[in-house]
Amino acid sequence: MPRRVVQQILLKSFFIALLMQSAVYGQSLGEVARENRDKQSDEDTSAAAKPKVITNKDLPKDPNENQAPSQMSGGAGAATTSKKADPFSEKGPTADQRLAEQRLADQRKSQQRLAEQKSAQQSAQQRLAQQRAADQWKRQILAQKNKMAGMQVRIDQLHASIRSANGSVQSDGPYNRSQAQQLQRVAQIQRQLDEQKWKLEQMQEAARHAGMHTAVYDP
């Protein structure tokens, strides 16, 4: 076999082996890259599913850690004082609330006026009732006094008639029959007058206990 032919066969075999090795190496690199991607995806999924544990090292440092309790309380008190001192920190009443408060105030004023009017009416009625009672007591006592005055006038007239005879004044006796009857009449009227005096005293005492003025029970 010629030498040149052998060299061409060997050269072709070398190229074929080189191509096969390159294909195998490329395939191996692809599989390795794919396996790495799958492994990275599994690690990411596992990390997302596993909860993160937070320790003291992960927490932010407290800025007030080194401050004294008095300073912290003073700062809180100052903040509270500032909040109270600010008139615009709290929202004022709404229009509906102000209207409701105004209506309530008007209702209270109206009730107070009605109570004052009712009290004034009751006072006026009480004064009127007292005045009527006083007038009634006064009329009754005056009527009783007038009645007693009329009886006293009758007694005086009978005495004058008994002591007078034919225009001349006589002594205490002797009396005739007509004079004796007049004396009996005088005694009868005097008893009635005494009863009316007692009745008048009872009326005056009752009026005084009822709170009547002296001008009422002793007019």
PyMOL commands that place a pseudoatom at each C-alpha (Angstrom):
pseudoatom trace, name=CA, resn=MET, resi=1, chain=A, elem=C, hetatm=0, pos=[0.000, 0.000, 0.000]
pseudoatom trace, name=CA, resn=PRO, resi=2, chain=A, elem=C, hetatm=0, pos=[1.446, 3.304, -0.856]
pseudoatom trace, name=CA, resn=ARG, resi=3, chain=A, elem=C, hetatm=0, pos=[2.749, 5.430, 2.011]
pseudoatom trace, name=CA, resn=ARG, resi=4, chain=A, elem=C, hetatm=0, pos=[0.843, 8.444, 0.941]
pseudoatom trace, name=CA, resn=VAL, resi=5, chain=A, elem=C, hetatm=0, pos=[-2.443, 6.623, 1.196]
pseudoatom trace, name=CA, resn=VAL, resi=6, chain=A, elem=C, hetatm=0, pos=[-1.587, 5.423, 4.701]
pseudoatom trace, name=CA, resn=GLN, resi=7, chain=A, elem=C, hetatm=0, pos=[-0.826, 8.971, 5.780]
pseudoatom trace, name=CA, resn=GLN, resi=8, chain=A, elem=C, hetatm=0, pos=[-4.165, 10.227, 4.455]
pseudoatom trace, name=CA, resn=ILE, resi=9, chain=A, elem=C, hetatm=0, pos=[-6.001, 7.424, 6.299]
pseudoatom trace, name=CA, resn=LEU, resi=10, chain=A, elem=C, hetatm=0, pos=[-4.218, 8.238, 9.563]
pseudoatom trace, name=CA, resn=LEU, resi=11, chain=A, elem=C, hetatm=0, pos=[-4.863, 11.929, 9.128]
pseudoatom trace, name=CA, resn=LYS, resi=12, chain=A, elem=C, hetatm=0, pos=[-8.592, 11.340, 8.556]
pseudoatom trace, name=CA, resn=SER, resi=13, chain=A, elem=C, hetatm=0, pos=[-8.750, 9.052, 11.615]
pseudoatom trace, name=CA, resn=PHE, resi=14, chain=A, elem=C, hetatm=0, pos=[-7.068, 11.734, 13.742]
pseudoatom trace, name=CA, resn=PHE, resi=15, chain=A, elem=C, hetatm=0, pos=[-9.583, 14.374, 12.626]
pseudoatom trace, name=CA, resn=ILE, resi=16, chain=A, elem=C, hetatm=0, pos=[-12.473, 12.031, 13.257]
pseudoatom trace, name=CA, resn=ALA, resi=17, chain=A, elem=C, hetatm=0, pos=[-11.214, 11.232, 16.787]
pseudoatom trace, name=CA, resn=LEU, resi=18, chain=A, elem=C, hetatm=0, pos=[-10.683, 14.947, 17.466]
pseudoatom trace, name=CA, resn=LEU, resi=19, chain=A, elem=C, hetatm=0, pos=[-14.223, 15.777, 16.368]
pseudoatom trace, name=CA, resn=MET, resi=20, chain=A, elem=C, hetatm=0, pos=[-15.694, 13.019, 18.501]
pseudoatom trace, name=CA, resn=GLN, resi=21, chain=A, elem=C, hetatm=0, pos=[-13.706, 14.181, 21.554]
pseudoatom trace, name=CA, resn=SER, resi=22, chain=A, elem=C, hetatm=0, pos=[-14.909, 17.752, 21.029]
pseudoatom trace, name=CA, resn=ALA, resi=23, chain=A, elem=C, hetatm=0, pos=[-18.541, 16.621, 20.793]
pseudoatom trace, name=CA, resn=VAL, resi=24, chain=A, elem=C, hetatm=0, pos=[-18.213, 14.547, 23.961]
pseudoatom trace, name=CA, resn=TYR, resi=25, chain=A, elem=C, hetatm=0, pos=[-16.498, 17.430, 25.819]
pseudoatom trace, name=CA, resn=GLY, resi=26, chain=A, elem=C, hetatm=0, pos=[-19.194, 19.912, 24.709]
pseudoatom trace, name=CA, resn=GLN, resi=27, chain=A, elem=C, hetatm=0, pos=[-21.894, 17.571, 25.835]
pseudoatom trace, name=CA, resn=SER, resi=28, chain=A, elem=C, hetatm=0, pos=[-20.215, 17.167, 29.244]
pseudoatom trace, name=CA, resn=LEU, resi=29, chain=A, elem=C, hetatm=0, pos=[-19.965, 20.933, 29.717]
pseudoatom trace, name=CA, resn=GLY, resi=30, chain=A, elem=C, hetatm=0, pos=[-23.695, 21.348, 28.952]
pseudoatom trace, name=CA, resn=GLU, resi=31, chain=A, elem=C, hetatm=0, pos=[-24.662, 18.686, 31.439]
pseudoatom trace, name=CA, resn=VAL, resi=32, chain=A, elem=C, hetatm=0, pos=[-22.446, 20.256, 34.124]
pseudoatom trace, name=CA, resn=ALA, resi=33, chain=A, elem=C, hetatm=0, pos=[-24.006, 23.710, 33.514]
pseudoatom trace, name=CA, resn=ARG, resi=34, chain=A, elem=C, hetatm=0, pos=[-27.499, 22.269, 33.658]
pseudoatom trace, name=CA, resn=GLU, resi=35, chain=A, elem=C, hetatm=0, pos=[-26.734, 20.442, 36.920]
pseudoatom trace, name=CA, resn=ASN, resi=36, chain=A, elem=C, hetatm=0, pos=[-25.336, 23.642, 38.428]
pseudoatom trace, name=CA, resn=ARG, resi=37, chain=A, elem=C, hetatm=0, pos=[-28.476, 25.558, 37.472]
pseudoatom trace, name=CA, resn=ASP, resi=38, chain=A, elem=C, hetatm=0, pos=[-30.711, 22.867, 39.009]
pseudoatom trace, name=CA, resn=LYS, resi=39, chain=A, elem=C, hetatm=0, pos=[-28.659, 22.863, 42.216]
pseudoatom trace, name=CA, resn=GLN, resi=40, chain=A, elem=C, hetatm=0, pos=[-28.800, 26.665, 42.503]
pseudoatom trace, name=CA, resn=SER, resi=41, chain=A, elem=C, hetatm=0, pos=[-32.590, 26.630, 41.975]
pseudoatom trace, name=CA, resn=ASP, resi=42, chain=A, elem=C, hetatm=0, pos=[-33.004, 24.002, 44.728]
pseudoatom trace, name=CA, resn=GLU, resi=43, chain=A, elem=C, hetatm=0, pos=[-30.889, 26.081, 47.130]
pseudoatom trace, name=CA, resn=ASP, resi=44, chain=A, elem=C, hetatm=0, pos=[-32.926, 29.237, 46.418]
pseudoatom trace, name=CA, resn=THR, resi=45, chain=A, elem=C, hetatm=0, pos=[-36.203, 27.365, 47.018]
pseudoatom trace, name=CA, resn=SER, resi=46, chain=A, elem=C, hetatm=0, pos=[-34.911, 25.909, 50.268]
pseudoatom trace, name=CA, resn=ALA, resi=47, chain=A, elem=C, hetatm=0, pos=[-33.721, 29.308, 51.475]
pseudoatom trace, name=CA, resn=ALA, resi=48, chain=A, elem=C, hetatm=0, pos=[-37.100, 30.916, 50.699]
pseudoatom trace, name=CA, resn=ALA, resi=49, chain=A, elem=C, hetatm=0, pos=[-39.027, 28.169, 52.484]
pseudoatom trace, name=CA, resn=LYS, resi=50, chain=A, elem=C, hetatm=0, pos=[-36.832, 28.234, 55.603]
pseudoatom trace, name=CA, resn=PRO, resi=51, chain=A, elem=C, hetatm=0, pos=[-37.783, 31.142, 57.995]
pseudoatom trace, name=CA, resn=LYS, resi=52, chain=A, elem=C, hetatm=0, pos=[-35.028, 33.533, 58.903]
pseudoatom trace, name=CA, resn=VAL, resi=53, chain=A, elem=C, hetatm=0, pos=[-34.034, 33.567, 62.560]
pseudoatom trace, name=CA, resn=ILE, resi=54, chain=A, elem=C, hetatm=0, pos=[-33.531, 37.115, 63.861]
pseudoatom trace, name=CA, resn=THR, resi=55, chain=A, elem=C, hetatm=0, pos=[-31.066, 37.499, 66.721]
pseudoatom trace, name=CA, resn=ASN, resi=56, chain=A, elem=C, hetatm=0, pos=[-30.075, 40.459, 68.871]
pseudoatom trace, name=CA, resn=LYS, resi=57, chain=A, elem=C, hetatm=0, pos=[-27.288, 41.163, 66.447]
pseudoatom trace, name=CA, resn=ASP, resi=58, chain=A, elem=C, hetatm=0, pos=[-29.841, 41.781, 63.671]
pseudoatom trace, name=CA, resn=LEU, resi=59, chain=A, elem=C, hetatm=0, pos=[-31.836, 44.338, 65.755]
pseudoatom trace, name=CA, resn=PRO, resi=60, chain=A, elem=C, hetatm=0, pos=[-31.042, 48.071, 65.430]
pseudoatom trace, name=CA, resn=LYS, resi=61, chain=A, elem=C, hetatm=0, pos=[-29.304, 49.663, 68.356]
pseudoatom trace, name=CA, resn=ASP, resi=62, chain=A, elem=C, hetatm=0, pos=[-31.556, 51.618, 70.783]
pseudoatom trace, name=CA, resn=PRO, resi=63, chain=A, elem=C, hetatm=0, pos=[-30.555, 55.328, 70.736]
pseudoatom trace, name=CA, resn=ASN, resi=64, chain=A, elem=C, hetatm=0, pos=[-31.919, 55.805, 74.296]
pseudoatom trace, name=CA, resn=GLU, resi=65, chain=A, elem=C, hetatm=0, pos=[-30.022, 52.858, 75.710]
pseudoatom trace, name=CA, resn=ASN, resi=66, chain=A, elem=C, hetatm=0, pos=[-27.336, 55.000, 77.334]
pseudoatom trace, name=CA, resn=GLN, resi=67, chain=A, elem=C, hetatm=0, pos=[-29.691, 57.731, 78.584]
pseudoatom trace, name=CA, resn=ALA, resi=68, chain=A, elem=C, hetatm=0, pos=[-30.743, 57.996, 82.230]
pseudoatom trace, name=CA, resn=PRO, resi=69, chain=A, elem=C, hetatm=0, pos=[-34.371, 57.173, 83.222]
pseudoatom trace, name=CA, resn=SER, resi=70, chain=A, elem=C, hetatm=0, pos=[-34.896, 60.754, 84.334]
pseudoatom trace, name=CA, resn=GLN, resi=71, chain=A, elem=C, hetatm=0, pos=[-33.904, 62.047, 80.927]
pseudoatom trace, name=CA, resn=MET, resi=72, chain=A, elem=C, hetatm=0, pos=[-36.214, 59.628, 79.210]
pseudoatom trace, name=CA, resn=SER, resi=73, chain=A, elem=C, hetatm=0, pos=[-39.138, 60.503, 81.508]
pseudoatom trace, name=CA, resn=GLY, resi=74, chain=A, elem=C, hetatm=0, pos=[-38.353, 64.191, 81.148]
pseudoatom trace, name=CA, resn=GLY, resi=75, chain=A, elem=C, hetatm=0, pos=[-38.435, 63.879, 77.416]
pseudoatom trace, name=CA, resn=ALA, resi=76, chain=A, elem=C, hetatm=0, pos=[-41.782, 62.049, 77.552]
pseudoatom trace, name=CA, resn=GLY, resi=77, chain=A, elem=C, hetatm=0, pos=[-43.175, 64.692, 79.906]
pseudoatom trace, name=CA, resn=ALA, resi=78, chain=A, elem=C, hetatm=0, pos=[-41.990, 67.477, 77.655]
pseudoatom trace, name=CA, resn=ALA, resi=79, chain=A, elem=C, hetatm=0, pos=[-43.583, 65.777, 74.676]
pseudoatom trace, name=CA, resn=THR, resi=80, chain=A, elem=C, hetatm=0, pos=[-46.848, 65.435, 76.619]
pseudoatom trace, name=CA, resn=THR, resi=81, chain=A, elem=C, hetatm=0, pos=[-46.710, 69.064, 77.737]
pseudoatom trace, name=CA, resn=SER, resi=82, chain=A, elem=C, hetatm=0, pos=[-46.022, 70.194, 74.213]
pseudoatom trace, name=CA, resn=LYS, resi=83, chain=A, elem=C, hetatm=0, pos=[-48.948, 68.151, 72.982]
pseudoatom trace, name=CA, resn=LYS, resi=84, chain=A, elem=C, hetatm=0, pos=[-51.289, 69.662, 75.574]
pseudoatom trace, name=CA, resn=ALA, resi=85, chain=A, elem=C, hetatm=0, pos=[-50.025, 73.171, 74.946]
pseudoatom trace, name=CA, resn=ASP, resi=86, chain=A, elem=C, hetatm=0, pos=[-50.714, 72.955, 71.247]
pseudoatom trace, name=CA, resn=PRO, resi=87, chain=A, elem=C, hetatm=0, pos=[-54.312, 74.160, 70.737]
pseudoatom trace, name=CA, resn=PHE, resi=88, chain=A, elem=C, hetatm=0, pos=[-54.416, 72.713, 67.261]
pseudoatom trace, name=CA, resn=SER, resi=89, chain=A, elem=C, hetatm=0, pos=[-53.218, 69.213, 68.250]
pseudoatom trace, name=CA, resn=GLU, resi=90, chain=A, elem=C, hetatm=0, pos=[-56.790, 68.014, 68.930]
pseudoatom trace, name=CA, resn=LYS, resi=91, chain=A, elem=C, hetatm=0, pos=[-59.690, 68.326, 66.593]
pseudoatom trace, name=CA, resn=GLY, resi=92, chain=A, elem=C, hetatm=0, pos=[-62.474, 70.620, 67.769]
pseudoatom trace, name=CA, resn=PRO, resi=93, chain=A, elem=C, hetatm=0, pos=[-66.211, 69.815, 67.862]
pseudoatom trace, name=CA, resn=THR, resi=94, chain=A, elem=C, hetatm=0, pos=[-67.986, 69.389, 64.589]
pseudoatom trace, name=CA, resn=ALA, resi=95, chain=A, elem=C, hetatm=0, pos=[-70.811, 71.580, 63.356]
pseudoatom trace, name=CA, resn=ASP, resi=96, chain=A, elem=C, hetatm=0, pos=[-73.393, 68.956, 64.307]
pseudoatom trace, name=CA, resn=GLN, resi=97, chain=A, elem=C, hetatm=0, pos=[-71.979, 68.734, 67.817]
pseudoatom trace, name=CA, resn=ARG, resi=98, chain=A, elem=C, hetatm=0, pos=[-72.044, 72.516, 68.225]
pseudoatom trace, name=CA, resn=LEU, resi=99, chain=A, elem=C, hetatm=0, pos=[-75.619, 72.603, 66.965]
pseudoatom trace, name=CA, resn=ALA, resi=100, chain=A, elem=C, hetatm=0, pos=[-76.639, 69.847, 69.396]
pseudoatom trace, name=CA, resn=GLU, resi=101, chain=A, elem=C, hetatm=0, pos=[-74.970, 71.675, 72.285]
pseudoatom trace, name=CA, resn=GLN, resi=102, chain=A, elem=C, hetatm=0, pos=[-76.721, 74.922, 71.335]
pseudoatom trace, name=CA, resn=ARG, resi=103, chain=A, elem=C, hetatm=0, pos=[-80.085, 73.167, 71.179]
pseudoatom trace, name=CA, resn=LEU, resi=104, chain=A, elem=C, hetatm=0, pos=[-79.466, 71.602, 74.570]
pseudoatom trace, name=CA, resn=ALA, resi=105, chain=A, elem=C, hetatm=0, pos=[-78.541, 74.993, 76.056]
pseudoatom trace, name=CA, resn=ASP, resi=106, chain=A, elem=C, hetatm=0, pos=[-81.682, 76.589, 74.554]
pseudoatom trace, name=CA, resn=GLN, resi=107, chain=A, elem=C, hetatm=0, pos=[-83.809, 73.750, 75.925]
pseudoatom trace, name=CA, resn=ARG, resi=108, chain=A, elem=C, hetatm=0, pos=[-82.352, 74.232, 79.399]
pseudoatom trace, name=CA, resn=LYS, resi=109, chain=A, elem=C, hetatm=0, pos=[-82.995, 77.982, 79.255]
pseudoatom trace, name=CA, resn=SER, resi=110, chain=A, elem=C, hetatm=0, pos=[-86.563, 77.360, 78.138]
pseudoatom trace, name=CA, resn=GLN, resi=111, chain=A, elem=C, hetatm=0, pos=[-87.127, 74.893, 80.966]
pseudoatom trace, name=CA, resn=GLN, resi=112, chain=A, elem=C, hetatm=0, pos=[-85.658, 77.371, 83.446]
pseudoatom trace, name=CA, resn=ARG, resi=113, chain=A, elem=C, hetatm=0, pos=[-87.959, 80.150, 82.190]
pseudoatom trace, name=CA, resn=LEU, resi=114, chain=A, elem=C, hetatm=0, pos=[-90.970, 77.845, 82.457]
pseudoatom trace, name=CA, resn=ALA, resi=115, chain=A, elem=C, hetatm=0, pos=[-89.970, 76.883, 85.991]
pseudoatom trace, name=CA, resn=GLU, resi=116, chain=A, elem=C, hetatm=0, pos=[-89.592, 80.543, 86.954]
pseudoatom trace, name=CA, resn=GLN, resi=117, chain=A, elem=C, hetatm=0, pos=[-92.964, 81.411, 85.423]
pseudoatom trace, name=CA, resn=LYS, resi=118, chain=A, elem=C, hetatm=0, pos=[-94.602, 78.490, 87.203]
pseudoatom trace, name=CA, resn=SER, resi=119, chain=A, elem=C, hetatm=0, pos=[-93.042, 79.530, 90.501]
pseudoatom trace, name=CA, resn=ALA, resi=120, chain=A, elem=C, hetatm=0, pos=[-94.191, 83.126, 89.988]
pseudoatom trace, name=CA, resn=GLN, resi=121, chain=A, elem=C, hetatm=0, pos=[-97.714, 81.942, 89.187]
pseudoatom trace, name=CA, resn=GLN, resi=122, chain=A, elem=C, hetatm=0, pos=[-97.773, 79.735, 92.268]
pseudoatom trace, name=CA, resn=SER, resi=123, chain=A, elem=C, hetatm=0, pos=[-96.538, 82.627, 94.419]
pseudoatom trace, name=CA, resn=ALA, resi=124, chain=A, elem=C, hetatm=0, pos=[-99.182, 84.935, 92.963]
pseudoatom trace, name=CA, resn=GLN, resi=125, chain=A, elem=C, hetatm=0, pos=[-101.898, 82.343, 93.525]
pseudoatom trace, name=CA, resn=GLN, resi=126, chain=A, elem=C, hetatm=0, pos=[-100.684, 81.799, 97.079]
pseudoatom trace, name=CA, resn=ARG, resi=127, chain=A, elem=C, hetatm=0, pos=[-100.722, 85.533, 97.804]
pseudoatom trace, name=CA, resn=LEU, resi=128, chain=A, elem=C, hetatm=0, pos=[-104.185, 85.807, 96.284]
pseudoatom trace, name=CA, resn=ALA, resi=129, chain=A, elem=C, hetatm=0, pos=[-105.439, 82.908, 98.400]
pseudoatom trace, name=CA, resn=GLN, resi=130, chain=A, elem=C, hetatm=0, pos=[-103.945, 84.468, 101.522]
pseudoatom trace, name=CA, resn=GLN, resi=131, chain=A, elem=C, hetatm=0, pos=[-105.524, 87.814, 100.688]
pseudoatom trace, name=CA, resn=ARG, resi=132, chain=A, elem=C, hetatm=0, pos=[-108.912, 86.181, 100.155]
pseudoatom trace, name=CA, resn=ALA, resi=133, chain=A, elem=C, hetatm=0, pos=[-108.601, 84.316, 103.435]
pseudoatom trace, name=CA, resn=ALA, resi=134, chain=A, elem=C, hetatm=0, pos=[-107.627, 87.525, 105.229]
pseudoatom trace, name=CA, resn=ASP, resi=135, chain=A, elem=C, hetatm=0, pos=[-110.574, 89.390, 103.705]
pseudoatom trace, name=CA, resn=GLN, resi=136, chain=A, elem=C, hetatm=0, pos=[-112.930, 86.588, 104.724]
pseudoatom trace, name=CA, resn=TRP, resi=137, chain=A, elem=C, hetatm=0, pos=[-111.649, 86.538, 108.299]
pseudoatom trace, name=CA, resn=LYS, resi=138, chain=A, elem=C, hetatm=0, pos=[-111.881, 90.310, 108.480]
pseudoatom trace, name=CA, resn=ARG, resi=139, chain=A, elem=C, hetatm=0, pos=[-115.472, 90.375, 107.175]
pseudoatom trace, name=CA, resn=GLN, resi=140, chain=A, elem=C, hetatm=0, pos=[-116.555, 87.703, 109.643]
pseudoatom trace, name=CA, resn=ILE, resi=141, chain=A, elem=C, hetatm=0, pos=[-114.923, 89.449, 112.605]
pseudoatom trace, name=CA, resn=LEU, resi=142, chain=A, elem=C, hetatm=0, pos=[-116.342, 92.831, 111.595]
pseudoatom trace, name=CA, resn=ALA, resi=143, chain=A, elem=C, hetatm=0, pos=[-119.799, 91.297, 111.197]
pseudoatom trace, name=CA, resn=GLN, resi=144, chain=A, elem=C, hetatm=0, pos=[-119.475, 89.764, 114.667]
pseudoatom trace, name=CA, resn=LYS, resi=145, chain=A, elem=C, hetatm=0, pos=[-118.415, 93.083, 116.164]
pseudoatom trace, name=CA, resn=ASN, resi=146, chain=A, elem=C, hetatm=0, pos=[-121.263, 94.912, 114.444]
pseudoatom trace, name=CA, resn=LYS, resi=147, chain=A, elem=C, hetatm=0, pos=[-123.690, 92.337, 115.786]
pseudoatom trace, name=CA, resn=MET, resi=148, chain=A, elem=C, hetatm=0, pos=[-122.340, 92.813, 119.299]
pseudoatom trace, name=CA, resn=ALA, resi=149, chain=A, elem=C, hetatm=0, pos=[-122.483, 96.598, 118.917]
pseudoatom trace, name=CA, resn=GLY, resi=150, chain=A, elem=C, hetatm=0, pos=[-126.151, 96.371, 117.911]
pseudoatom trace, name=CA, resn=MET, resi=151, chain=A, elem=C, hetatm=0, pos=[-126.941, 94.249, 120.987]
pseudoatom trace, name=CA, resn=GLN, resi=152, chain=A, elem=C, hetatm=0, pos=[-125.127, 96.712, 123.224]
pseudoatom trace, name=CA, resn=VAL, resi=153, chain=A, elem=C, hetatm=0, pos=[-127.166, 99.586, 121.754]
pseudoatom trace, name=CA, resn=ARG, resi=154, chain=A, elem=C, hetatm=0, pos=[-130.361, 97.650, 122.486]
pseudoatom trace, name=CA, resn=ILE, resi=155, chain=A, elem=C, hetatm=0, pos=[-129.310, 97.092, 126.071]
pseudoatom trace, name=CA, resn=ASP, resi=156, chain=A, elem=C, hetatm=0, pos=[-128.528, 100.782, 126.498]
pseudoatom trace, name=CA, resn=GLN, resi=157, chain=A, elem=C, hetatm=0, pos=[-131.900, 101.738, 125.080]
pseudoatom trace, name=CA, resn=LEU, resi=158, chain=A, elem=C, hetatm=0, pos=[-133.758, 99.418, 127.483]
pseudoatom trace, name=CA, resn=HIS, resi=159, chain=A, elem=C, hetatm=0, pos=[-131.811, 100.784, 130.423]
pseudoatom trace, name=CA, resn=ALA, resi=160, chain=A, elem=C, hetatm=0, pos=[-132.688, 104.291, 129.368]
pseudoatom trace, name=CA, resn=SER, resi=161, chain=A, elem=C, hetatm=0, pos=[-136.359, 103.367, 129.021]
pseudoatom trace, name=CA, resn=ILE, resi=162, chain=A, elem=C, hetatm=0, pos=[-136.439, 101.681, 132.435]
pseudoatom trace, name=CA, resn=ARG, resi=163, chain=A, elem=C, hetatm=0, pos=[-134.862, 104.636, 134.202]
pseudoatom trace, name=CA, resn=SER, resi=164, chain=A, elem=C, hetatm=0, pos=[-137.063, 107.176, 132.521]
pseudoatom trace, name=CA, resn=ALA, resi=165, chain=A, elem=C, hetatm=0, pos=[-140.650, 107.692, 133.458]
pseudoatom trace, name=CA, resn=ASN, resi=166, chain=A, elem=C, hetatm=0, pos=[-142.714, 110.669, 132.334]
pseudoatom trace, name=CA, resn=GLY, resi=167, chain=A, elem=C, hetatm=0, pos=[-139.497, 112.496, 131.429]
pseudoatom trace, name=CA, resn=SER, resi=168, chain=A, elem=C, hetatm=0, pos=[-137.930, 112.141, 134.914]
pseudoatom trace, name=CA, resn=VAL, resi=169, chain=A, elem=C, hetatm=0, pos=[-135.165, 109.808, 136.083]
pseudoatom trace, name=CA, resn=GLN, resi=170, chain=A, elem=C, hetatm=0, pos=[-136.212, 107.342, 138.763]
pseudoatom trace, name=CA, resn=SER, resi=171, chain=A, elem=C, hetatm=0, pos=[-134.151, 105.400, 141.301]
pseudoatom trace, name=CA, resn=ASP, resi=172, chain=A, elem=C, hetatm=0, pos=[-133.340, 101.671, 141.059]
pseudoatom trace, name=CA, resn=GLY, resi=173, chain=A, elem=C, hetatm=0, pos=[-136.759, 100.707, 142.329]
pseudoatom trace, name=CA, resn=PRO, resi=174, chain=A, elem=C, hetatm=0, pos=[-139.480, 99.902, 142.767]
pseudoatom trace, name=CA, resn=TYR, resi=175, chain=A, elem=C, hetatm=0, pos=[-140.233, 99.050, 139.084]
pseudoatom trace, name=CA, resn=ASN, resi=176, chain=A, elem=C, hetatm=0, pos=[-143.599, 98.543, 137.560]
pseudoatom trace, name=CA, resn=ARG, resi=177, chain=A, elem=C, hetatm=0, pos=[-144.553, 95.509, 135.531]
pseudoatom trace, name=CA, resn=SER, resi=178, chain=A, elem=C, hetatm=0, pos=[-143.449, 97.021, 132.201]
pseudoatom trace, name=CA, resn=GLN, resi=179, chain=A, elem=C, hetatm=0, pos=[-140.094, 97.980, 133.634]
pseudoatom trace, name=CA, resn=ALA, resi=180, chain=A, elem=C, hetatm=0, pos=[-139.645, 94.510, 135.102]
pseudoatom trace, name=CA, resn=GLN, resi=181, chain=A, elem=C, hetatm=0, pos=[-140.229, 92.960, 131.696]
pseudoatom trace, name=CA, resn=GLN, resi=182, chain=A, elem=C, hetatm=0, pos=[-137.724, 95.343, 130.203]
pseudoatom trace, name=CA, resn=LEU, resi=183, chain=A, elem=C, hetatm=0, pos=[-135.205, 94.315, 132.835]
pseudoatom trace, name=CA, resn=GLN, resi=184, chain=A, elem=C, hetatm=0, pos=[-135.727, 90.681, 131.933]
pseudoatom trace, name=CA, resn=ARG, resi=185, chain=A, elem=C, hetatm=0, pos=[-135.208, 91.569, 128.310]
pseudoatom trace, name=CA, resn=VAL, resi=186, chain=A, elem=C, hetatm=0, pos=[-131.986, 93.388, 129.171]
pseudoatom trace, name=CA, resn=ALA, resi=187, chain=A, elem=C, hetatm=0, pos=[-130.689, 90.355, 131.066]
pseudoatom trace, name=CA, resn=GLN, resi=188, chain=A, elem=C, hetatm=0, pos=[-131.520, 88.073, 128.140]
pseudoatom trace, name=CA, resn=ILE, resi=189, chain=A, elem=C, hetatm=0, pos=[-129.759, 90.299, 125.636]
pseudoatom trace, name=CA, resn=GLN, resi=190, chain=A, elem=C, hetatm=0, pos=[-126.763, 90.589, 127.944]
pseudoatom trace, name=CA, resn=ARG, resi=191, chain=A, elem=C, hetatm=0, pos=[-126.396, 86.808, 128.059]
pseudoatom trace, name=CA, resn=GLN, resi=192, chain=A, elem=C, hetatm=0, pos=[-126.502, 86.706, 124.254]
pseudoatom trace, name=CA, resn=LEU, resi=193, chain=A, elem=C, hetatm=0, pos=[-123.949, 89.511, 124.119]
pseudoatom trace, name=CA, resn=ASP, resi=194, chain=A, elem=C, hetatm=0, pos=[-121.614, 87.582, 126.410]
pseudoatom trace, name=CA, resn=GLU, resi=195, chain=A, elem=C, hetatm=0, pos=[-121.908, 84.531, 124.157]
pseudoatom trace, name=CA, resn=GLN, resi=196, chain=A, elem=C, hetatm=0, pos=[-121.121, 86.656, 121.099]
pseudoatom trace, name=CA, resn=LYS, resi=197, chain=A, elem=C, hetatm=0, pos=[-118.087, 88.125, 122.865]
pseudoatom trace, name=CA, resn=TRP, resi=198, chain=A, elem=C, hetatm=0, pos=[-116.783, 84.596, 123.529]
pseudoatom trace, name=CA, resn=LYS, resi=199, chain=A, elem=C, hetatm=0, pos=[-117.440, 83.684, 119.914]
pseudoatom trace, name=CA, resn=LEU, resi=200, chain=A, elem=C, hetatm=0, pos=[-115.537, 86.778, 118.761]
pseudoatom trace, name=CA, resn=GLU, resi=201, chain=A, elem=C, hetatm=0, pos=[-112.547, 85.841, 120.904]
pseudoatom trace, name=CA, resn=GLN, resi=202, chain=A, elem=C, hetatm=0, pos=[-112.504, 82.351, 119.373]
pseudoatom trace, name=CA, resn=MET, resi=203, chain=A, elem=C, hetatm=0, pos=[-112.643, 83.776, 115.869]
pseudoatom trace, name=CA, resn=GLN, resi=204, chain=A, elem=C, hetatm=0, pos=[-109.790, 86.188, 116.568]
pseudoatom trace, name=CA, resn=GLU, resi=205, chain=A, elem=C, hetatm=0, pos=[-107.644, 83.414, 118.068]
pseudoatom trace, name=CA, resn=ALA, resi=206, chain=A, elem=C, hetatm=0, pos=[-108.238, 81.174, 115.041]
pseudoatom trace, name=CA, resn=ALA, resi=207, chain=A, elem=C, hetatm=0, pos=[-107.333, 84.015, 112.662]
pseudoatom trace, name=CA, resn=ARG, resi=208, chain=A, elem=C, hetatm=0, pos=[-104.162, 84.727, 114.618]
pseudoatom trace, name=CA, resn=HIS, resi=209, chain=A, elem=C, hetatm=0, pos=[-103.092, 81.037, 114.430]
pseudoatom trace, name=CA, resn=ALA, resi=210, chain=A, elem=C, hetatm=0, pos=[-103.801, 81.132, 110.676]
pseudoatom trace, name=CA, resn=GLY, resi=211, chain=A, elem=C, hetatm=0, pos=[-101.110, 83.795, 110.332]
pseudoatom trace, name=CA, resn=MET, resi=212, chain=A, elem=C, hetatm=0, pos=[-103.417, 86.753, 109.900]
pseudoatom trace, name=CA, resn=HIS, resi=213, chain=A, elem=C, hetatm=0, pos=[-102.187, 90.242, 110.745]
pseudoatom trace, name=CA, resn=THR, resi=214, chain=A, elem=C, hetatm=0, pos=[-103.515, 92.237, 113.687]
pseudoatom trace, name=CA, resn=ALA, resi=215, chain=A, elem=C, hetatm=0, pos=[-105.413, 94.476, 111.298]
pseudoatom trace, name=CA, resn=VAL, resi=216, chain=A, elem=C, hetatm=0, pos=[-107.325, 91.383, 110.172]
pseudoatom trace, name=CA, resn=TYR, resi=217, chain=A, elem=C, hetatm=0, pos=[-108.289, 89.679, 113.441]
pseudoatom trace, name=CA, resn=ASP, resi=218, chain=A, elem=C, hetatm=0, pos=[-108.714, 92.939, 115.383]
pseudoatom trace, name=CA, resn=PRO, resi=219, chain=A, elem=C, hetatm=0, pos=[-109.948, 95.535, 112.910]
for i in range(1, 219): cmd.bond("trace and resi %d" % i, "trace and resi %d" % (i + 1))
show_as sticks, trace
zoom trace
